[in-house]
């Protein structure tokens, strides 16, 4: 932590103040004992006596005053240190950053030179902190701070303004090249795993940018707008950045509305599940269904999952919502053909909760679903938050007979070594590769590589987002025979004909599904 330079706090100065105060008091006391005050000093001229006493009193009082004001000054310096610097990292505090932003705003108004405020936040830091413990969370923050400082120009002003949130003030003249290039490089560097004492920790970032004076000069307003840009970046996915624009205020209001409505929607029963079939291409036979959550608000209608799921993760509502999805999907499985499984998406936040495996076990017992009929889809990012813990969770799920699919494969973590350490049963090729397989040779090569990797590992493979027959043909030619997408059916609610539907458990005859509309 930076020290506050102050000559009045040195040991020499303290010694002088104490000595002067003590010496004056001591000599004055001896004088009184030796000569007495009053009659014992009668032979001394009054002027001399008054002068001696006044001098000794002044010496004592001066030393005491110096000591007092040194203490006041030291207390003020301590308060300054506590309020202007972050204890853990030594970076500027939020309060100090507000002052620095005000200074930068004054400068940019005077010179016209743009100054950028960069808001950097570790995604889901609270959940990471809860999962790995506060001690290792502090270690992660310190490692993050060191790397951030190394990747910024020497004169950049850096502060810690939240638990996992940092702000950087950067004049345009200090940027070599464009701000966009700097941010892209920064994100790539900062998202490399961090070696902690006990494990390798991965993180994802969201970054928001404002430019003064164009986007404002009031420090509080500028900070708010940088955070709006950050939230906009987070809504776009991991590792993204965004520059503030005026429309983001409306987006922020909408996000706040969603956050306030989530608990009410859950209690009111607004959520439902839609199912999308997964097909075996050679036989065109349905082998499973993916359960997808839908939210129909009584006034605003359908709210897309991409709009409310990230907010549910940030607020912690994803845990009760995710458990409801798991329980509902396992319960609905009794109406599906017995040879079909049901696939359930698991949020990274949900996956890393301490009692996740226990919840899965209890849901299976209460619904009676066979382990072979349940598949959990987990992203690479979720598994890399804490590799050791993730490996233990996956091992327990495998022992229970539950298959785990790596969702959005190829879009997250770049180091494939985790594939050797983790127990999983399937790779799911992301739709971003499938959508371009017939127009981009690189996407086709990536798909073929993923298929080859799945064979080498001895795990299953499925492709999502198939919308055309040509895509399906190319996927099959590449060796991927299980697919999912609009070509074969859109997500739809499960409807069972009452009176004729029978549970698939304990019988070889499938339940009758009226429609997936």
C-alpha positions as CSV (number, residue, x, y, z in Angstrom):
1,X,0.0,0.0,0.0
2,X,1.4,3.4,-0.8
3,X,2.7,5.3,2.2
4,X,1.7,8.9,2.9
5,X,4.9,10.9,3.1
6,X,4.9,13.2,6.2
7,X,8.1,14.5,8.0
8,X,6.0,14.9,11.2
9,X,5.6,11.1,11.5
10,X,9.4,10.4,11.7
11,X,10.9,8.9,14.9
12,X,13.2,11.9,15.2
13,X,10.3,14.4,15.2
14,X,8.4,12.4,17.8
15,X,11.6,12.2,20.0
16,X,12.0,16.0,19.9
17,X,8.4,16.8,20.8
18,X,8.4,14.4,23.7
19,X,11.8,15.6,24.9
20,X,10.9,19.3,24.8
21,X,7.6,18.7,26.6
22,X,9.1,16.5,29.2
23,X,12.3,18.6,29.7
24,X,10.3,21.8,30.3
25,X,8.0,20.1,32.8
26,X,10.8,18.3,34.6
27,X,13.0,21.5,35.1
28,X,10.0,23.5,36.2
29,X,9.2,20.8,38.8
30,X,12.8,20.7,40.1
31,X,12.9,24.5,40.3
32,X,9.8,24.4,42.4
33,X,11.2,21.7,44.7
34,X,14.6,23.5,45.1
35,X,13.5,27.0,45.7
36,X,9.8,26.7,46.4
37,X,7.2,28.9,44.9
38,X,6.3,32.0,46.9
39,X,8.4,32.9,50.0
40,X,11.4,30.7,48.8
41,X,11.8,33.0,45.8
42,X,11.4,36.2,47.7
43,X,15.1,37.2,47.2
44,X,14.8,37.0,43.4
45,X,13.8,40.0,41.5
46,X,10.2,39.7,40.4
47,X,11.1,40.2,36.8
48,X,13.7,37.4,36.8
49,X,11.4,35.0,38.6
50,X,8.5,35.7,36.1
51,X,10.9,35.3,33.1
52,X,12.3,31.9,34.3
53,X,8.9,30.5,35.0
54,X,7.4,31.8,31.8
55,X,10.3,30.3,29.8
56,X,10.0,26.9,31.4
57,X,6.2,26.9,31.0
58,X,6.6,27.9,27.3
59,X,9.0,25.0,26.8
60,X,6.7,22.5,28.3
61,X,3.6,23.9,26.6
62,X,5.4,24.1,23.2
63,X,6.4,20.5,23.4
64,X,3.0,19.4,24.4
65,X,1.4,21.5,21.5
66,X,3.8,20.0,19.0
67,X,3.1,16.5,20.2
68,X,-0.7,17.2,20.1
69,X,-0.6,18.6,16.6
70,X,1.7,15.8,15.4
71,X,-0.9,13.4,16.7
72,X,-3.7,15.3,14.9
73,X,-1.7,15.3,11.7
74,X,-0.9,11.6,12.0
75,X,-4.6,10.8,12.6
76,X,-5.5,12.9,9.5
77,X,-2.9,11.1,7.5
78,X,-4.3,7.7,8.7
79,X,-7.8,8.7,7.7
80,X,-6.6,9.9,4.3
81,X,-4.8,6.5,3.8
82,X,-7.9,4.6,4.8
83,X,-10.3,6.5,2.6
84,X,-8.1,7.0,-0.5
85,X,-6.4,3.6,-0.9
86,X,-7.8,0.1,-1.1
87,X,-6.3,-2.0,1.8
88,X,-6.0,-5.2,-0.1
89,X,-4.4,-3.9,-3.4
90,X,-3.0,-0.5,-2.6
91,X,-4.9,0.9,-5.5
92,X,-7.0,4.1,-5.3
93,X,-10.4,3.7,-3.6
94,X,-13.7,4.5,-5.2
95,X,-13.7,7.9,-3.3
96,X,-10.3,8.7,-4.6
97,X,-11.2,7.7,-8.1
98,X,-14.1,10.1,-8.1
99,X,-11.6,12.9,-7.2
100,X,-9.3,11.8,-10.0
101,X,-12.2,11.7,-12.5
102,X,-13.1,15.3,-11.5
103,X,-9.5,16.4,-12.0
104,X,-9.4,14.7,-15.4
105,X,-12.7,16.2,-16.4
106,X,-11.4,19.7,-15.6
107,X,-8.3,19.0,-17.7
108,X,-10.3,17.7,-20.7
109,X,-12.6,20.7,-20.6
110,X,-9.6,23.0,-20.7
111,X,-7.5,21.2,-23.3
112,X,-10.1,19.3,-25.3
113,X,-8.0,16.1,-25.1
114,X,-10.2,13.0,-24.7
115,X,-9.8,11.0,-21.5
116,X,-11.2,7.5,-21.3
117,X,-12.7,5.9,-18.2
118,X,-12.5,2.1,-18.4
119,X,-14.7,0.1,-16.1
120,X,-13.5,-3.5,-15.7
121,X,-15.5,-6.1,-13.8
122,X,-14.8,-9.8,-13.0
123,X,-17.9,-11.6,-14.0
124,X,-19.7,-13.4,-11.1
125,X,-16.9,-12.5,-8.7
126,X,-19.2,-13.0,-5.6
127,X,-20.0,-16.5,-6.7
128,X,-16.3,-17.3,-7.4
129,X,-15.4,-15.8,-3.9
130,X,-18.1,-17.9,-2.2
131,X,-16.9,-21.1,-4.1
132,X,-13.1,-20.8,-3.5
133,X,-13.2,-19.0,-0.1
134,X,-12.4,-15.4,0.8
135,X,-8.7,-16.0,1.4
136,X,-8.2,-17.3,-2.1
137,X,-10.6,-14.7,-3.4
138,X,-8.2,-12.0,-2.0
139,X,-5.3,-13.8,-3.6
140,X,-7.1,-13.7,-6.9
141,X,-7.8,-10.0,-6.6
142,X,-4.1,-9.3,-5.8
143,X,-3.0,-11.4,-8.8
144,X,-5.6,-9.6,-11.0
145,X,-4.3,-6.2,-9.8
146,X,-0.7,-7.0,-10.6
147,X,-1.6,-8.2,-14.1
148,X,-3.8,-5.2,-14.7
149,X,-1.1,-2.8,-13.7
150,X,1.4,-4.5,-15.9
151,X,-0.9,-4.2,-18.9
152,X,-1.6,-0.5,-18.5
153,X,0.6,2.5,-19.4
154,X,2.8,3.6,-16.6
155,X,0.9,6.9,-16.0
156,X,-2.6,5.3,-16.0
157,X,-4.7,6.0,-12.9
158,X,-6.1,2.7,-11.6
159,X,-8.6,2.2,-8.7
160,X,-10.6,-0.6,-7.2
161,X,-14.2,0.6,-7.0
162,X,-15.9,-2.7,-6.1
163,X,-15.3,-6.2,-4.9
164,X,-14.2,-7.4,-8.3
165,X,-14.5,-4.1,-10.2
166,X,-11.7,-1.8,-11.3
167,X,-11.6,1.6,-13.0
168,X,-8.8,3.0,-15.2
169,X,-8.4,6.7,-16.3
170,X,-6.4,6.9,-19.5
171,X,-5.7,10.1,-21.5
172,X,-5.9,9.6,-25.2
173,X,-2.2,10.6,-25.6
174,X,-1.1,7.5,-23.6
175,X,-2.8,5.0,-25.9
176,X,-0.6,3.5,-28.6
177,X,-3.0,2.8,-31.4
178,X,-6.7,2.7,-30.8
179,X,-8.7,2.3,-27.6
180,X,-10.4,-0.7,-29.2
181,X,-7.1,-2.5,-29.8
182,X,-5.9,-1.8,-26.3
183,X,-9.1,-3.2,-24.7
184,X,-9.1,-6.3,-26.9
185,X,-5.5,-7.0,-25.9
186,X,-6.3,-6.3,-22.3
187,X,-9.2,-8.7,-22.1
188,X,-7.2,-11.5,-23.7
189,X,-4.4,-11.0,-21.2
190,X,-6.6,-10.7,-18.2
191,X,-8.7,-13.8,-19.0
192,X,-5.7,-16.1,-18.9
193,X,-5.9,-18.4,-15.9
194,X,-4.5,-17.3,-12.5
195,X,-2.2,-19.6,-10.6
196,X,-3.4,-19.5,-7.0
197,X,-1.8,-21.5,-4.1
198,X,-4.2,-24.4,-4.5
199,X,-5.5,-24.3,-8.1
200,X,-5.6,-22.6,-11.4
201,X,-8.5,-20.1,-11.5
202,X,-10.1,-18.8,-14.7
203,X,-12.2,-15.7,-14.9
204,X,-14.2,-13.8,-17.5
205,X,-14.5,-10.1,-17.8
206,X,-16.9,-7.4,-18.9
207,X,-15.6,-3.9,-19.8
208,X,-17.4,-0.6,-20.2
209,X,-15.9,2.6,-21.7
210,X,-16.8,6.2,-21.6
211,X,-15.0,9.1,-23.2
212,X,-14.8,12.5,-21.5
213,X,-15.9,15.2,-22.3
214,X,-18.1,13.6,-25.0
215,X,-20.0,11.3,-22.6
216,X,-20.1,13.8,-19.7
217,X,-17.8,15.4,-17.1
218,X,-19.6,14.9,-13.9
219,X,-17.7,12.2,-12.0
220,X,-20.8,10.4,-10.7
221,X,-22.5,10.5,-14.1
222,X,-19.4,9.3,-15.9
223,X,-19.1,6.4,-13.5
224,X,-22.7,5.5,-13.9
225,X,-22.4,5.6,-17.7
226,X,-19.2,3.4,-17.7
227,X,-21.1,0.9,-15.6
228,X,-24.1,1.0,-18.1
229,X,-21.6,0.2,-20.9
230,X,-20.2,-2.6,-18.8
231,X,-23.6,-4.1,-18.2
232,X,-24.3,-3.9,-21.9
233,X,-21.1,-5.8,-22.6
234,X,-22.0,-8.5,-20.1
235,X,-25.3,-9.0,-21.7
236,X,-23.5,-9.8,-24.9
237,X,-21.6,-12.7,-23.5
238,X,-18.2,-13.4,-21.8
239,X,-15.1,-11.4,-22.6
240,X,-17.0,-8.5,-24.2
241,X,-16.6,-4.7,-24.1
242,X,-18.9,-1.9,-24.9
243,X,-18.7,1.9,-25.5
244,X,-21.4,4.0,-23.9
245,X,-24.2,5.3,-25.9
246,X,-27.4,7.2,-25.0
247,X,-29.7,4.1,-25.5
248,X,-28.0,2.3,-22.6
249,X,-30.0,4.3,-20.0
250,X,-33.2,2.7,-21.3
251,X,-31.5,-0.7,-21.2
252,X,-30.5,-0.1,-17.6
253,X,-34.1,0.7,-16.7
254,X,-35.2,-2.5,-18.4
255,X,-32.6,-4.6,-16.5
256,X,-33.7,-3.0,-13.2
257,X,-37.3,-4.0,-14.0
258,X,-36.3,-7.6,-14.8
259,X,-34.4,-7.8,-11.5
260,X,-37.4,-6.5,-9.5
261,X,-39.8,-8.9,-11.3
262,X,-37.8,-12.1,-11.1
263,X,-38.8,-13.1,-7.6
264,X,-42.5,-12.2,-8.2
265,X,-42.5,-14.2,-11.5
266,X,-41.0,-17.2,-9.8
267,X,-43.5,-17.1,-6.9
268,X,-46.4,-16.5,-9.3
269,X,-45.5,-19.4,-11.6
270,X,-44.7,-17.4,-14.7
271,X,-42.0,-19.9,-15.9
272,X,-42.6,-22.9,-18.1
273,X,-40.5,-25.4,-20.0
274,X,-40.4,-25.8,-23.8
275,X,-38.7,-28.9,-25.3
276,X,-36.7,-29.1,-28.5
277,X,-36.1,-32.6,-30.0
278,X,-32.6,-34.0,-30.6
279,X,-32.5,-36.4,-33.6
280,X,-30.3,-39.3,-34.8
281,X,-29.7,-38.3,-38.5
282,X,-29.4,-41.8,-40.1
283,X,-32.7,-43.0,-38.7
284,X,-34.4,-39.6,-38.2
285,X,-35.4,-40.9,-34.8
286,X,-35.8,-38.6,-31.8
287,X,-33.3,-39.7,-29.1
288,X,-33.8,-36.9,-26.6
289,X,-35.3,-33.5,-25.7
290,X,-33.6,-30.4,-24.4
291,X,-35.6,-28.5,-21.7
292,X,-35.6,-24.7,-22.3
293,X,-37.0,-22.2,-19.8
294,X,-39.6,-19.6,-21.0
295,X,-41.0,-16.6,-19.1
296,X,-44.3,-15.2,-20.0
297,X,-45.0,-12.1,-18.1
298,X,-48.8,-11.3,-17.7
299,X,-48.3,-7.7,-19.0
300,X,-45.2,-7.8,-21.2
301,X,-45.5,-11.2,-22.7
302,X,-42.5,-13.4,-23.5
303,X,-39.2,-12.3,-22.0
304,X,-36.2,-14.0,-23.8
305,X,-33.9,-16.2,-21.7
306,X,-30.9,-14.2,-22.8
307,X,-32.4,-11.1,-21.1
308,X,-33.3,-12.6,-17.8
309,X,-30.9,-15.5,-17.2
310,X,-27.7,-13.3,-16.7
311,X,-29.6,-11.1,-14.3
312,X,-30.9,-14.2,-12.4
313,X,-27.2,-15.3,-12.1
314,X,-26.1,-11.9,-10.8
315,X,-28.9,-11.8,-8.2
316,X,-28.8,-15.4,-7.1
317,X,-32.3,-16.1,-8.3
318,X,-30.8,-18.6,-10.7
319,X,-30.5,-21.2,-7.9
320,X,-34.2,-21.6,-7.1
321,X,-35.1,-21.1,-10.8
322,X,-32.5,-23.7,-11.9
323,X,-33.7,-26.2,-9.3
324,X,-37.3,-25.7,-10.5
325,X,-36.2,-26.4,-14.1
326,X,-34.3,-29.5,-13.1
327,X,-37.3,-30.8,-11.1
328,X,-39.9,-30.0,-13.7
329,X,-37.9,-31.6,-16.6
330,X,-37.3,-34.8,-14.6
331,X,-41.0,-34.9,-13.7
332,X,-42.0,-34.3,-17.4
333,X,-39.7,-37.1,-18.5
334,X,-42.3,-39.7,-17.5
335,X,-44.4,-38.5,-20.4
336,X,-41.7,-38.9,-23.0
337,X,-40.8,-42.1,-24.8
338,X,-38.8,-44.3,-22.4
339,X,-35.8,-44.5,-24.8
340,X,-35.5,-40.7,-24.8
341,X,-33.5,-38.7,-22.4
342,X,-34.1,-35.1,-21.2
343,X,-31.2,-32.6,-21.3
344,X,-31.2,-29.7,-18.8
345,X,-29.0,-26.6,-18.9
346,X,-27.1,-25.9,-15.7
347,X,-25.9,-22.4,-15.0
348,X,-22.3,-21.9,-14.0
349,X,-23.5,-20.3,-10.7
350,X,-25.8,-23.3,-10.1
351,X,-23.1,-25.8,-10.9
352,X,-20.7,-24.4,-8.4
353,X,-23.1,-24.2,-5.4
354,X,-21.8,-26.4,-2.6
355,X,-24.9,-28.6,-2.5
356,X,-25.4,-29.0,-6.2
357,X,-24.9,-32.8,-6.3
358,X,-27.1,-33.3,-3.3
359,X,-29.9,-31.3,-5.1
360,X,-29.6,-33.5,-8.2
361,X,-29.7,-36.6,-6.2
362,X,-32.8,-35.5,-4.3
363,X,-34.6,-34.5,-7.5
364,X,-33.9,-37.9,-9.0
365,X,-35.2,-39.7,-6.0
366,X,-38.4,-37.6,-5.7
367,X,-39.2,-37.8,-9.5
368,X,-38.1,-41.4,-10.0
369,X,-36.2,-40.7,-13.2
370,X,-33.6,-43.2,-14.2
371,X,-30.0,-41.7,-14.3
372,X,-29.6,-42.8,-18.0
373,X,-32.5,-40.6,-18.9
374,X,-31.0,-37.4,-17.5
375,X,-28.3,-35.3,-19.2
376,X,-26.9,-32.1,-17.8
377,X,-25.4,-29.5,-20.1
378,X,-22.6,-27.5,-18.6
379,X,-20.5,-24.8,-20.3
380,X,-16.7,-24.8,-20.4
381,X,-16.7,-21.6,-18.4
382,X,-18.6,-23.2,-15.6
383,X,-16.2,-26.0,-15.3
384,X,-13.1,-23.8,-15.3
385,X,-14.1,-21.5,-12.4
386,X,-12.6,-24.0,-10.0
387,X,-11.1,-27.0,-11.8
388,X,-10.6,-29.2,-8.7
389,X,-14.1,-28.7,-7.5
390,X,-15.6,-29.1,-11.0
391,X,-13.7,-32.4,-11.4
392,X,-15.1,-33.7,-8.1
393,X,-18.6,-32.7,-9.1
394,X,-18.4,-34.4,-12.5
395,X,-16.9,-37.5,-10.9
396,X,-19.8,-37.7,-8.5
397,X,-22.4,-37.2,-11.3
398,X,-20.7,-40.0,-13.3
399,X,-20.8,-42.3,-10.4
400,X,-24.6,-41.6,-10.2
401,X,-24.9,-42.6,-13.9
402,X,-25.7,-39.1,-15.1
403,X,-24.2,-38.0,-18.4
404,X,-22.8,-34.5,-18.7
405,X,-22.5,-32.7,-22.0
406,X,-20.0,-29.8,-22.5
407,X,-22.3,-27.1,-23.9
408,X,-21.1,-24.4,-26.5
409,X,-17.9,-26.4,-27.0
410,X,-15.2,-24.4,-28.8
411,X,-16.3,-21.0,-27.7
412,X,-15.0,-20.7,-24.2
413,X,-11.8,-22.0,-22.6
414,X,-8.8,-22.4,-25.0
415,X,-6.7,-24.9,-23.1
416,X,-8.1,-28.4,-23.9
417,X,-6.2,-30.1,-21.1
418,X,-9.3,-30.1,-19.0
419,X,-10.9,-32.7,-21.3
420,X,-8.5,-35.3,-19.9
421,X,-9.2,-34.4,-16.2
422,X,-13.0,-34.2,-16.4
423,X,-15.6,-36.9,-16.6
424,X,-18.2,-36.1,-19.2
425,X,-20.1,-38.0,-21.9
426,X,-20.7,-35.6,-24.8
427,X,-19.4,-32.6,-26.7
428,X,-22.0,-30.1,-28.0
429,X,-20.8,-28.2,-31.1
430,X,-21.9,-24.6,-30.8
431,X,-24.4,-23.1,-33.2
432,X,-21.8,-20.4,-34.3
433,X,-19.9,-23.1,-36.1
434,X,-22.9,-24.9,-37.5
435,X,-24.5,-21.8,-39.0
436,X,-21.4,-21.2,-41.2
437,X,-20.5,-24.8,-42.0
438,X,-21.8,-24.5,-45.6
439,X,-20.3,-21.0,-46.2
440,X,-17.0,-21.0,-44.3
441,X,-14.3,-23.6,-44.8
442,X,-12.8,-22.8,-41.4
443,X,-16.0,-23.6,-39.6
444,X,-16.2,-26.9,-41.4
445,X,-12.7,-27.7,-40.4
446,X,-13.4,-26.9,-36.8
447,X,-16.5,-29.1,-36.8
448,X,-14.5,-32.0,-38.3
449,X,-11.8,-31.4,-35.6
450,X,-14.3,-31.5,-32.8
451,X,-15.9,-34.7,-34.1
452,X,-12.4,-36.3,-34.3
453,X,-11.7,-35.1,-30.8
454,X,-14.9,-36.7,-29.5
455,X,-14.0,-40.0,-31.1
456,X,-10.5,-39.9,-29.6
457,X,-11.9,-39.3,-26.2
458,X,-14.6,-41.9,-26.6
459,X,-17.5,-39.5,-25.9
460,X,-20.7,-38.6,-27.8
461,X,-21.2,-35.6,-30.1
462,X,-24.1,-33.4,-31.0
463,X,-24.5,-30.2,-33.1
464,X,-27.0,-27.5,-32.2
465,X,-28.5,-24.8,-34.4
466,X,-29.2,-26.9,-37.5
467,X,-31.5,-24.9,-39.8
468,X,-31.0,-26.3,-43.3
469,X,-30.8,-29.7,-45.0
470,X,-27.4,-28.8,-46.4
471,X,-26.0,-28.2,-42.9
472,X,-27.4,-31.5,-41.7
473,X,-25.8,-33.3,-44.7
474,X,-22.4,-31.7,-44.1
475,X,-22.6,-32.5,-40.4
476,X,-23.3,-36.2,-41.1
477,X,-20.5,-36.2,-43.6
478,X,-18.2,-34.9,-40.9
479,X,-19.2,-37.7,-38.6
480,X,-21.8,-35.9,-36.4
481,X,-25.0,-37.9,-36.5
482,X,-27.0,-36.4,-33.6
483,X,-28.4,-32.9,-34.2
484,X,-30.8,-30.3,-32.9
485,X,-32.3,-27.2,-34.5
486,X,-35.2,-25.5,-36.1
487,X,-35.0,-27.9,-39.2
488,X,-36.3,-30.7,-37.0
489,X,-38.4,-28.7,-34.5
490,X,-38.6,-25.5,-32.6
491,X,-38.8,-25.5,-28.8
492,X,-42.4,-26.1,-27.8
493,X,-44.4,-26.9,-24.6
494,X,-45.1,-30.5,-23.8
495,X,-48.8,-31.4,-24.2
496,X,-50.1,-34.8,-23.1
497,X,-53.5,-36.2,-23.9
498,X,-55.3,-36.6,-20.6
499,X,-56.7,-40.0,-20.1
500,X,-54.5,-41.7,-22.5
501,X,-51.1,-40.7,-21.3
502,X,-49.2,-43.3,-19.3
503,X,-46.0,-43.0,-17.4
504,X,-43.0,-44.4,-19.2
505,X,-41.7,-45.8,-16.0
506,X,-42.3,-49.5,-15.5
507,X,-43.6,-50.1,-19.0
508,X,-42.1,-50.6,-22.5
509,X,-44.9,-48.5,-24.1
510,X,-44.1,-44.8,-24.5
511,X,-46.4,-42.2,-23.2
512,X,-48.5,-40.5,-25.9
513,X,-47.6,-36.9,-26.6
514,X,-50.4,-35.0,-28.3
515,X,-48.0,-32.2,-29.5
516,X,-44.9,-30.2,-29.1
517,X,-46.4,-26.9,-30.5
